[in-house]
Every structure is written in C-alpha cells, then in structure tokens.
Amino acid sequence: TKVLVTGASGGLGLEMCSQFKARGDSVIAVCRKASAPLQALGVFKVIEGVDTASDACVEVLQKALSEESKLDIVVNNAGGLASPPGVKFEGLFPSMQLEATLADLTQMRDAFELNTLGPMRVSSATLPLMHEGSKLIIISTMMGSISDNTSGGLYPYRTAKAAVNMVGVGFAQDLKKKGIAVGLVHPGMLHTNFTPEDTPEDFIKRMRSVESGALGCLQAIDAVTLENSGSFVHGNYGDGLKPCPW
C-alpha cells in the first residue's frame, strides 16, 4: 500500500509514517523541511519544500510525484493553530479569543490557508494518482465540531477546522463515483514535540501519547469505506473508534 502523509517532519505526522512503515506500507513523507528523525526513519520517499498553506505547493508536489503511478492513501495531516512564531502557551489562547480576533483577522486567514485550503491544494496534486479503492483522509479535530463548542474562543482554529470538515463531506459526495472514500479523523489531544515548553503540568497530564494517537488514526483510516465515506471519527487512542459530533 502506498501512503502519502503531509506534515511528516514531527509530531503525529512523523509517528503515523513510522507506524505505516512498520506494518509494511510504502510511505511518501511530505513536509516543509525534513527533520533528523524523519530522515532516520528510512521511508520510501521524502518530499521537502511543501508548504501546504501556499498555492506554490501544488506544483512542487506534482513534480515530486511525477514518477509515481498510484497513491492508495493520502493523509492530510499538515495543519495547526497558525499562531504567531515563537508564541508561548500563556499567549496561545488569548491570541485566539474574541477581542484579539476581531482586532486582527490575520490569524483567521492564516488558519484557513493552512487547515482548510491546505488539504484542497494537496488534493489538487494527488487526486490524479488516486484510483478506485483509494482513501483520502483529513486529520481534523473536535475543535471543528459546531455542536461540541461549549466554551467559545479559539476562533481561527475552530473555524478553519469546521470548514475543512465541510470540505471532507463534499469530497466524499463528489469522489464516491470514482470509488474514492473519504475519512475525517480526530486524533485526540496529544503531547508532541509541538507542545509549547511552558505548557502547565496539569494540561500535559490531560494529553495522551503521540504513539496512541497515531495508532487510533491508523485504525480509523483502515475502517474508512465507501459505505461510511464522509464520516467524522475519533481514533480514540487505539481503544475503539467513536463517532464525532458535527
């Protein structure tokens, strides 16, 4: 099985690449810049210079994939809060609350470019290589659930992820006739190398390991079929998949 994973240099993306490779899949790891752990992993191919928040990534990906004949699974993992560079935990959430968001919409635009348009750009480059039986996966989040939003705030991330959930459902409808199934997967709250160093201990205690998060994601991906295409599922850390509320 040939699997392409974006955002593969660290965190969940890197761990998914590791787990896909360990089970015998041929992995194409896509990232802006390959990390030492990714280079050491020894996957089938590493494609660098891909910033999914930029339109230029489409041509870069197309050229890098020009010798490929097919893709069986594409995992749109690249995404994030789109917070300003170097922001610490204490400044992370205030920058995405109502007053700050209304005062400067830059982060809203950045989050949309990365989380919503990113998977569309990747799809533009990869769909020609997908076939009947392929799977298109979007790593989403419960933060994009409208009915689950009971605390407000985090406008850029919530909005961009809610939008990409709609993109995924639209993809499921439009790609069904081609035999391509679509899955939206919530990995859970994970402690990764992207977690700010000043994150409070009580917050970290609520996080789960990136290994368990990736395991749940792979189980969710394996469960995607044309019959359930467009579903929004929680990988649940490998403890049994759960449906996510819209």
LINVEN-V396115 format. One record per residue. N is the residue number from 1. RES is the residue in one small letter. PHI is phi in whole degrees, -180 to 180 (none if undefined). PSI is psi in degrees with one decimal (none if undefined). Layout:
BEGIN
<<N,RES,PHI,PSI> <N,RES,PHI,PSI>>
END
This chain:
BEGIN
<<1,t,none,127.8> <2,k,-97,119.9> <3,v,-120,129.2> <4,l,-108,130.1> <5,v,-125,125.5> <6,t,-91,163.4> <7,g,61,42.6> <8,a,-92,0.6> <9,s,-77,-18.9> <10,g,-164,-179.2> <11,g,58,-140.5> <12,l,-62,-40.3> <13,g,-60,-46.1> <14,l,-63,-43.5> <15,e,-68,-36.7> <16,m,-64,-41.8> <17,c,-58,-43.9> <18,s,-62,-45.2> <19,q,-72,-36.9> <20,f,-62,-46.3> <21,k,-63,-41.4> <22,a,-62,-28.9> <23,r,-94,4.5> <24,g,102,5.5> <25,d,-77,152.0> <26,s,-91,114.6> <27,v,-106,128.5> <28,i,-106,111.8> <29,a,-97,122.2> <30,v,-112,133.9> <31,c,-161,171.5> <32,r,-74,-48.1> <33,k,-146,128.0> <34,a,-69,131.8> <35,s,-83,165.0> <36,a,-60,-43.4> <37,p,-62,-35.8> <38,l,-68,-43.9> <39,q,-62,-35.7> <40,a,-75,-17.8> <41,l,-68,-30.9> <42,g,72,42.9> <43,v,-75,171.0> <44,f,-56,-44.7> <45,k,-155,140.8> <46,v,-115,126.7> <47,i,-112,114.1> <48,e,-99,172.2> <49,g,77,20.8> <50,v,-108,104.5> <51,d,-102,103.1> <52,t,-68,-9.9> <53,a,-84,1.4> <54,s,-123,139.7> <55,d,-60,-26.9> <56,a,-63,-19.8> <57,c,-66,-24.7> <58,v,-62,-49.5> <59,e,-67,-39.0> <60,v,-60,-45.8> <61,l,-66,-44.3> <62,q,-57,-45.6> <63,k,-65,-43.0> <64,a,-68,-25.2> <65,l,-100,7.5> <66,s,-62,-23.9> <67,e,-96,-0.8> <68,e,-84,144.6> <69,s,-101,-23.1> <70,k,-161,156.8> <71,l,-130,127.7> <72,d,-91,-37.5> <73,i,-137,130.6> <74,v,-118,120.2> <75,v,-109,108.4> <76,n,-83,88.7> <77,n,-100,-26.7> <78,a,-58,127.9> <79,g,176,-177.6> <80,g,160,-176.2> <81,l,-73,-16.9> <82,a,58,34.5> <83,s,-77,157.9> <84,p,-58,146.7> <85,p,-57,136.1> <86,g,80,3.7> <87,v,-68,137.1> <88,k,-92,170.2> <89,f,-54,-43.2> <90,e,-64,-23.5> <91,g,-101,-4.8> <92,l,-66,-53.1> <93,f,-77,-39.7> <94,p,-58,-33.0> <95,s,-70,-11.7> <96,m,-118,14.9> <97,q,-86,174.3> <98,l,-56,-53.2> <99,e,-63,-45.7> <100,a,-65,-37.5> <101,t,-68,-42.9> <102,l,-67,-30.5> <103,a,-75,-26.2> <104,d,-153,110.7> <105,l,-87,7.4> <106,t,-57,-44.9> <107,q,-67,-31.7> <108,m,-61,-47.6> <109,r,-64,-44.0> <110,d,-63,-41.8> <111,a,-65,-38.0> <112,f,-68,-43.0> <113,e,-59,-43.1> <114,l,-78,-52.8> <115,n,-86,-31.1> <116,t,-100,-51.5> <117,l,-79,-24.9> <118,g,-54,-55.2> <119,p,-62,-28.3> <120,m,-71,-39.5> <121,r,-64,-45.6> <122,v,-61,-40.8> <123,s,-64,-35.5> <124,s,-59,-36.8> <125,a,-86,-28.5> <126,t,-102,-26.4> <127,l,-57,-36.9> <128,p,-60,-20.4> <129,l,-97,-4.6> <130,m,-90,157.4> <131,h,-144,176.7> <132,e,-58,122.9> <133,g,103,-12.4> <134,s,-70,161.7> <135,k,-128,131.9> <136,l,-109,116.8> <137,i,-114,136.8> <138,i,-119,119.8> <139,i,-79,109.7> <140,s,-108,-150.6> <141,t,-165,152.4> <142,m,-65,-17.3> <143,m,-64,-16.6> <144,g,-93,3.1> <145,s,-81,126.2> <146,i,-72,-45.3> <147,s,-71,-21.4> <148,d,-89,-4.1> <149,n,-80,96.5> <150,t,-114,7.0> <151,s,-129,-5.0> <152,g,69,-166.6> <153,g,66,-173.6> <154,l,52,40.7> <155,y,-56,-47.3> <156,p,-59,-49.3> <157,y,-70,-48.3> <158,r,-57,-47.5> <159,t,-66,-45.0> <160,a,-65,-37.0> <161,k,-76,-35.6> <162,a,-62,-39.2> <163,a,-66,-41.0> <164,v,-71,-26.0> <165,n,-62,-41.0> <166,m,-67,-38.9> <167,v,-58,-45.3> <168,g,-62,-41.5> <169,v,-67,-39.5> <170,g,-63,-43.9> <171,f,-57,-44.2> <172,a,-59,-41.5> <173,q,-68,-46.3> <174,d,-77,-25.8> <175,l,-97,-7.1> <176,k,-59,-38.5> <177,k,-67,-18.8> <178,k,-94,-2.4> <179,g,79,19.4> <180,i,-102,123.0> <181,a,-94,149.6> <182,v,-124,136.8> <183,g,-131,137.7> <184,l,-109,124.0> <185,v,-126,127.7> <186,h,-96,117.1> <187,p,-81,-15.7> <188,g,100,-177.8> <189,m,-95,110.6> <190,l,-115,146.5> <191,h,-92,107.8> <192,t,-124,-178.2> <193,n,-70,-7.4> <194,f,-90,-9.1> <195,t,-66,124.0> <196,p,-55,143.3> <197,e,-62,-28.8> <198,d,-93,16.9> <199,t,-63,127.9> <200,p,-59,147.7> <201,e,-60,-38.7> <202,d,-67,-27.9> <203,f,-74,-42.8> <204,i,-63,-35.7> <205,k,-63,-24.8> <206,r,-85,-8.5> <207,m,-87,153.9> <208,r,-110,166.0> <209,s,-69,149.3> <210,v,-66,-28.7> <211,e,-63,-45.1> <212,s,-69,-35.5> <213,g,-63,-43.5> <214,a,-67,-39.8> <215,l,-58,-45.8> <216,g,-62,-39.4> <217,c,-63,-44.8> <218,l,-64,-37.7> <219,q,-65,-39.5> <220,a,-66,-40.8> <221,i,-64,-43.6> <222,d,-62,-29.1> <223,a,-84,-8.5> <224,v,-72,129.9> <225,t,-136,171.1> <226,l,-64,-30.9> <227,e,-67,-36.5> <228,n,-107,14.6> <229,s,-54,134.8> <230,g,93,2.4> <231,s,-76,152.9> <232,f,-113,113.3> <233,v,-128,143.7> <234,h,-93,122.5> <235,g,-63,-25.7> <236,n,56,35.0> <237,y,59,26.6> <238,g,82,8.1> <239,d,-101,22.6> <240,g,107,124.0> <241,l,-66,148.0> <242,k,-132,141.0> <243,p,-71,144.2> <244,c,-101,142.8> <245,p,-74,144.6> <246,w,-78,none>>
END
